[in-house]
Amino acid sequence: MSDVVVTLPDGSELPMEPGSTVEDVAYEIGPGLGNDTIAGVVDGDLVAAAEPITEDSRLEIVTEDSAEYLDVLRHSAAHVFAQALGRLHPEAKLTIGPWTDEGFYYDIANVDLDSEDLAAIAEEAQTIIDADLPIERIEYPRDEAFEIYADNRFKRDILEAEAAGEDPVSFYEQGDFFDLCQGPHIDSTGEIGGFALLETSAAYWRGEEDNESLTRVYGTAFPSEDDLEAFLDRREEAKERDHRKIGQEMDLFSVPDHSPGSVHYHPNGMTIRRELEEYIREMNDELGYEEVWTPELNKTEIWKPTGHYDNFTAEGEMFAWEQDDFEYGLKPMNCANHAHLYDRERWSYRDLPMRYSEFGTVYRNEQSGELSGMLRVRGMTQDDGHAFVRPDQLEDEITQTLRVIEEIYSQFDLEVLYKLETQGDNAIGSDEIWDQATDALVDALEAEGLDYEIEDGEAAFYGPKIGLDARDALDREWTIGTVQVDFNIPERLDLAYVGEDNEEHRPVTIHRALLGSFERFMGVLIEHYKGNFPLWLAPEQVRVLPVSDDNLEYAESVAAELDGFRTEVETRSWTVGRKIRAGHDDRVPYMLIVGDTEAEAGTVSVRDREERERDGVELDEFRAALEAERDEKLTAPAFLD
């Protein structure tokens, strides 16, 4: 049997016997690396050091210095939790316990736990960590594995699904505990330097609402206690920034029970959304888009040729129903409607690109347990756009879009991260057009000198895309917008333009959303700014605070001089100190304090939300500074810099 070729991160190739493990490859590279090997990343998947390599693969060795080491450690921490749980609650039945971006969770059945139960379990877990138990991989024949879990239908389900066909089956053992698991894991429990259990929630088995409800316990782990403390501090800060909490404090939005997953914008929230819409309209004008509107209700026939119908109904994500011998649905995306607009006319090669933009509301039937304020919704309004271009225009069109995206995200002081999502198993169309589409995205990214990560197999079914992630003030990453290249839908819908040769040719569709959805983007902004919006977005930009009721008339005249700005006069008969505190609590960028002295001089005392203050300010000077701050869209109050 011929060797398999293992491609290493530096591009070098290493021939190995089929069935050689990740650890075998590491020892082949060098004994030091072999000794340090914790796990491996094979073709993008994190696997155990004992994982055999049976075909040509790309391999990265994972050691304690690798970014993936934290995932491995957290996977082992999930087992530590499960072991501690079993000691205190032997009636509990384990299901799955994967690592996550922030730690791990374990879903369990046959036991009810709440936050008050976690302290005792965490204490027992710490004894397991302190015991520094070796973690070892063991194997059982498949039949014996089923016998082990004779009274645990969840583990038997895993044996029949994820472990289908495996014989023997891998387990991991530490002390008196073992668990069905593919790994990878660290060498011993003592490597866990910081461990904490965070909270409990309900979850459905395999995420399906028709399945049994389970108890989910969330936890986290780090190599050191200092790392854990830093994480917990960030977590507390994240709670303070929670957009649902701030949204209520600032009266921005609500998601009432009668509209699950659908946001109601209150006047303050609508002010922010309106400003965002106008800003994106400016960007669309810069890119040459024409704004359209298409209906939310359509016959489902519109989505069948494109493949969206099969895709969305298979996942249960489309709202659809039968009526008058037809099936209708709420649109889950805008592209089919925009393709219809394009197809109304006969286009020449000179007419392209043809670009449509829409603030289009779409609906996805997300599971109720996954809904979260503005960040995970069922009804969302996207700043959507579709450009129909000639193939020779493709790279330039993508490049122009990326330049505007960079400008937009820098405007909000958000770092944008680019993720290139490539062809997956559900892809439609030929490999050739997928390669052509992917090459266009890569060429545009590299022409702009932009760093990007490759996420293999993560693209939508109809074309590769650049996913836009925003990194916020807490270094969290949020998936926001997208730029996708699509050769397939124009082919399926028979879209055309007349070329120089007077023959019909296929356009290429570029799907792009600059902010993504307004709901999600606003949720991210609320948390990013902690409610302290820049002047141009702030629902209330200036609040005038009369020292006493005798100064109300002058306060009203000051507000009148600031026409064009969102200005309120504080009319409550409070002390000045209380009025200032209320202004800070309401996150108003500027407060103007006016008393007898200011009224006589025709000036104001300016105080910003950063608690800086200046007396005797001429109103004309303040207004001119406000105009500049608003027009330049500065991210923080600048008048008192």
Residue pairs with C-beta under 8 A, 6 or more apart in sequence:
1 17
1 18
3 15
3 16
3 17
3 18
4 15
4 16
4 17
4 18
4 20
4 53
4 54
4 55
4 56
4 57
5 13
5 14
5 15
5 16
5 56
6 13
6 14
6 15
6 16
6 25
6 53
6 56
6 57
6 58
6 59
7 13
7 14
7 56
7 57
7 58
7 59
8 14
8 29
8 59
8 60
9 60
14 25
14 28
14 29
16 24
16 25
16 28
16 53
18 53
18 54
18 55
19 52
19 53
19 54
20 28
20 52
20 53
21 49
21 50
21 51
21 52
21 53
22 37
22 39
22 40
22 42
22 47
22 48
22 49
22 50
22 51
22 53
22 59
22 61
23 34
23 37
23 49
23 50
25 40
25 53
25 59
25 61
26 33
26 34
26 36
26 37
26 40
26 49
26 61
27 33
27 34
28 34
29 61
33 61
33 63
36 63
36 64
37 49
37 61
37 62
37 63
38 49
38 62
38 63
38 64
38 66
38 69
38 72
38 184
38 186
38 187
39 46
39 47
39 48
39 49
39 62
39 68
39 69
39 72
39 183
39 184
40 46
40 47
40 48
40 49
40 51
40 59
40 60
40 61
40 62
40 184
41 47
41 59
41 60
41 62
41 68
42 51
42 53
42 57
42 58
42 59
43 57
43 58
43 456
44 58
44 456
44 457
46 62
46 68
46 71
46 72
46 184
47 182
47 183
47 184
48 137
48 170
48 182
48 183
48 184
48 185
49 183
49 184
50 137
50 170
50 183
51 183
51 184
53 59
60 66
62 68
62 69
62 72
62 184
63 69
64 223
69 223
70 222
70 223
71 99
72 99
72 184
72 185
72 186
73 186
73 191
73 192
73 221
73 222
73 223
74 99
74 100
74 103
74 104
74 220
74 221
75 97
75 98
75 99
75 104
75 183
75 184
75 185
76 135
76 185
76 186
76 189
76 191
76 192
76 221
77 103
77 104
77 192
77 195
77 219
77 220
77 221
78 97
78 98
78 99
78 104
78 105
78 106
78 219
79 97
79 135
79 172
79 174
79 177
79 179
79 181
79 185
80 125
80 128
80 129
80 174
80 189
80 192
80 195
80 221
81 97
81 104
81 106
81 121
81 125
81 197
81 217
81 219
82 94
82 97
82 106
82 177
82 179
83 125
83 128
83 174
83 175
83 176
83 177
84 121
84 122
84 124
84 125
84 127
84 128
85 92
85 94
85 106
85 108
85 111
85 121
85 217
86 92
86 94
86 177
87 124
88 120
88 121
88 124
89 111
89 113
91 110
91 111
92 108
92 109
92 110
92 111
93 108
93 109
93 110
93 111
93 151
93 152
93 154
94 106
94 108
94 152
94 154
94 155
94 179
95 106
95 107
95 108
95 109
95 154
95 155
95 205
95 214
96 106
96 107
96 154
96 158
97 104
97 105
97 106
97 107
97 179
98 104
98 105
102 220
102 231
103 198
103 218
103 219
103 220
103 221
104 218
104 219
104 220
104 221
105 216
105 217
105 218
105 219
106 216
106 217
106 219
107 203
107 205
107 214
107 215
107 216
108 214
108 215
108 216
108 217
109 154
109 205
109 212
109 214
109 215
111 215
112 215
113 121
113 200
113 215
113 217
114 200
115 199
115 200
117 200
118 197
118 198
118 199
118 200
118 217
119 197
121 197
121 217
122 195
122 196
122 197
125 195
125 197
126 195
128 174
128 175
128 189
129 189
129 190
129 192
129 195
130 190
131 175
131 189
131 190
132 188
132 189
132 190
133 174
133 175
133 188
133 189
133 190
134 174
134 187
134 188
135 172
135 173
135 174
135 185
135 186
135 187
135 188
135 189
136 172
136 173
136 174
137 170
137 171
137 172
137 173
137 183
137 185
138 170
138 171
138 172
138 173
138 178
139 168
139 169
139 170
139 171
140 148
140 168
140 169
140 171
141 167
141 168
141 169
142 159
142 166
142 167
142 168
142 169
145 159
145 163
145 168
145 169
145 171
145 180
146 156
146 159
148 155
149 155
149 156
149 159
149 180
154 205
155 180
158 180
159 169
159 180
162 182
163 169
163 180
163 182
169 180
170 180
170 181
170 182
170 183
171 178
171 179
171 180
171 181
172 178
172 179
172 181
172 183
172 185
174 188
174 189
186 192
191 223
192 221
192 222
192 223
193 222
193 223
193 224
193 225
193 227
193 228
194 221
194 222
194 223
194 224
194 225
194 226
194 227
194 228
194 229
194 231
195 219
195 220
195 221
195 228
196 219
196 220
196 221
196 228
196 232
197 217
197 218
197 219
198 218
198 219
198 220
198 235
199 217
199 218
200 215
200 216
200 217
200 218
201 215
201 216
201 218
202 213
202 214
202 215
202 216
202 369
203 213
203 214
203 215
203 216
203 369
204 210
204 211
204 212
204 213
204 214
204 367
204 369
205 211
205 212
205 214
207 367
207 369
209 367
209 368
209 369
220 228
220 231
221 228
222 228
222 231
234 474
237 474
238 474
238 476
238 527
239 245
240 530
241 473
241 474
241 526
241 527
241 528
241 530
242 527
243 373
243 374
243 375
243 522
243 523
243 524
243 526
243 527
244 373
246 252
246 526
246 527
246 530
246 531
247 253
247 254
247 269
247 373
247 374
247 526
248 254
249 531
249 585
250 268
250 531
250 539
250 586
250 587
251 266
251 267
251 268
251 269
252 265
252 266
252 268
252 269
252 272
252 522
252 526
252 539
253 263
253 264
253 265
253 266
253 269
253 374
253 522
254 263
254 264
254 266
255 261
255 262
255 263
255 264
255 371
255 373
255 374
255 377
256 264
259 379
260 368
260 371
260 378
261 366
261 368
261 371
261 376
261 377
261 378
261 379
262 377
262 378
262 379
263 374
263 377
263 379
263 519
265 273
267 539
268 539
268 540
269 522
269 539
271 539
271 566
272 522
272 525
272 533
272 537
272 539
273 518
273 522
275 536
275 537
276 515
276 518
276 521
276 522
276 537
277 359
277 383
277 518
279 408
279 411
279 633
280 359
280 383
280 408
280 514
280 515
281 291
283 404
283 407
283 408
283 514
284 291
284 357
284 385
286 404
287 355
287 385
287 400
287 401
287 404
288 353
288 355
289 355
289 356
289 357
289 385
289 387
290 355
290 356
290 357
291 356
291 357
291 358
291 359
292 338
292 341
292 356
292 357
292 358
293 358
293 359
293 360
294 331
294 334
294 337
294 338
294 340
294 341
294 358
294 360
295 331
295 337
296 330
296 331
296 360
296 361
296 362
296 363
297 328
297 329
297 330
297 331
298 328
298 329
298 331
298 336
298 337
299 326
299 327
299 328
299 329
300 309
300 318
300 320
300 327
300 328
300 329
301 327
302 336
302 337
302 340
303 309
303 312
303 318
303 329
303 331
303 332
303 336
304 310
305 492
305 493
306 335
306 336
306 339
306 462
306 489
306 492
306 493
307 428
307 461
307 462
307 488
307 489
307 492
308 332
308 333
308 335
308 336
309 318
311 426
311 461
312 318
312 332
312 364
313 320
316 365
317 332
317 364
317 365
317 366
318 329
318 330
318 332
318 364
318 365
319 329
319 330
319 363
319 365
320 327
320 328
320 329
320 330
321 327
321 328
321 329
322 328
330 362
330 363
331 337
331 360
331 362
331 363
332 362
332 363
332 364
333 362
333 384
334 358
334 360
334 362
334 382
334 384
334 386
335 384
335 386
335 486
335 489
335 509
335 511
336 489
336 493
337 360
338 356
338 358
338 384
338 386
339 386
339 489
339 490
339 493
339 495
339 509
341 356
342 354
342 356
342 386
342 388
342 495
342 507
343 493
343 494
343 495
346 498
347 354
347 388
347 496
347 497
347 498
347 507
348 497
348 498
349 390
349 497
349 498
349 499
349 500
349 505
351 497
352 388
352 389
352 390
352 393
352 497
352 507
353 387
353 388
353 389
353 390
353 393
353 397
354 387
354 388
354 507
355 385
355 386
355 387
355 388
356 385
356 386
357 383
357 384
357 385
358 382
358 384
358 385
359 381
359 382
359 383
359 384
359 518
360 381
360 382
360 384
361 379
361 380
361 381
361 382
362 379
362 380
362 381
362 382
363 378
363 379
363 380
364 378
364 380
365 378
366 376
366 377
366 378
370 376
371 377
371 378
373 523
374 519
374 520
374 522
374 523
374 526
375 519
375 520
375 523
375 524
376 520
377 517
377 519
377 520
380 517
380 518
380 519
380 520
381 517
381 518
381 519
382 513
382 516
382 517
382 518
383 513
383 514
383 515
383 516
383 517
383 518
384 511
384 512
384 513
385 511
385 512
385 513
385 514
386 509
386 510
386 511
386 512
387 397
387 509
387 510
387 512
388 490
388 495
388 497
388 507
388 508
388 509
389 397
389 507
389 508
389 509
389 510
390 497
390 505
390 507
390 508
391 436
391 508
394 440
394 485
394 508
394 510
395 440
395 443
395 444
395 447
397 510
398 440
398 441
398 444
398 483
398 485
398 510
399 444
399 447
399 448
401 483
401 510
401 512
402 444
402 445
402 448
402 450
402 466
402 483
403 448
404 514
405 416
405 468
405 481
405 483
405 514
406 416
406 448
406 450
408 514
408 515
409 415
409 416
409 468
409 470
411 633
412 470
412 525
412 528
412 635
413 528
413 635
414 470
414 471
414 472
414 524
414 528
415 470
415 471
416 468
416 469
416 470
416 471
417 453
417 468
417 469
417 470
417 471
417 477
418 445
418 450
418 451
418 452
418 453
418 466
418 467
418 468
418 469
419 452
419 453
419 454
419 455
419 458
419 466
419 467
419 468
419 469
420 438
420 441
420 442
420 445
420 452
420 453
420 454
420 455
420 464
420 465
420 466
420 467
421 455
421 458
421 459
421 460
421 464
421 465
421 466
421 467
422 438
422 454
422 455
422 456
422 457
422 458
422 459
422 464
423 431
423 434
423 438
423 457
423 459
423 464
424 457
424 458
424 459
424 461
425 457
426 461
427 434
427 459
427 461
427 462
428 461
428 462
428 488
429 462
429 487
429 488
429 491
433 487
433 488
434 463
434 464
436 487
437 463
437 464
437 485
437 486
437 487
437 508
438 464
438 485
440 485
441 464
441 465
441 466
441 483
441 485
445 452
445 466
452 466
455 467
458 467
459 465
459 484
460 484
462 484
462 486
462 488
462 489
463 484
463 485
463 486
463 487
463 488
463 511
464 484
464 485
465 482
465 483
465 484
465 485
465 511
466 482
466 483
466 484
467 479
467 482
468 479
468 480
468 481
468 482
468 483
468 516
469 477
469 478
469 479
469 480
470 477
470 478
470 480
470 524
470 528
471 477
471 478
472 478
472 524
472 527
472 528
473 528
473 529
473 530
474 527
478 520
478 524
479 516
480 515
480 516
480 520
480 521
480 524
481 512
481 513
481 514
481 515
481 516
482 511
482 512
482 513
482 516
483 510
483 511
483 512
484 510
484 511
484 512
485 508
485 509
485 510
486 508
486 509
486 510
486 511
487 506
487 508
487 509
489 495
489 509
490 506
490 507
490 508
490 509
491 506
495 506
495 507
495 509
496 504
496 505
496 506
496 507
497 504
497 505
497 507
498 504
498 505
499 505
515 521
525 533
525 537
531 587
532 587
532 589
532 609
532 636
533 539
533 587
533 589
534 589
534 633
534 634
534 635
534 636
535 541
535 589
535 590
535 626
535 629
535 630
535 634
535 637
536 629
536 630
536 631
536 633
536 634
538 566
538 587
538 588
538 589
539 566
540 566
540 567
540 568
540 586
540 588
541 565
541 566
541 567
541 588
541 589
541 590
541 626
541 630
542 559
542 562
542 565
542 566
542 567
542 568
542 588
542 589
542 590
542 591
542 592
542 626
543 567
543 568
543 569
543 570
543 583
543 586
543 588
543 590
543 591
543 592
544 555
544 556
544 558
544 559
544 567
544 568
544 569
544 570
544 591
544 592
544 594
544 604
545 555
545 570
545 576
545 579
545 580
545 583
545 591
545 592
545 593
545 594
546 552
546 554
546 555
546 569
546 570
546 594
546 595
547 576
547 593
547 594
547 595
547 596
548 595
549 573
550 596
551 594
551 595
551 596
551 598
551 599
552 569
552 571
554 594
554 598
554 599
555 569
555 570
555 594
556 569
558 592
558 594
558 604
558 619
559 567
559 568
559 569
561 619
561 623
562 619
562 623
562 626
565 626
565 630
570 579
570 582
570 583
572 579
574 582
576 593
579 591
580 591
580 593
580 607
583 591
583 607
583 609
584 609
584 611
587 609
588 609
589 608
589 609
589 637
590 606
590 607
590 608
590 609
590 626
590 637
590 639
591 606
591 607
591 608
591 609
592 604
592 605
592 606
592 607
592 622
593 604
593 605
593 607
594 604
594 605
595 605
598 604
598 605
601 616
602 618
602 619
603 615
603 616
603 617
603 618
603 619
604 617
604 619
604 622
605 613
605 614
605 615
605 616
605 617
606 613
606 614
606 617
606 622
606 639
606 640
607 613
608 637
608 639
608 640
609 637
610 636
610 637
610 640
612 640
613 640
614 640
622 639
625 638
625 639
626 639
629 637
629 638
629 639
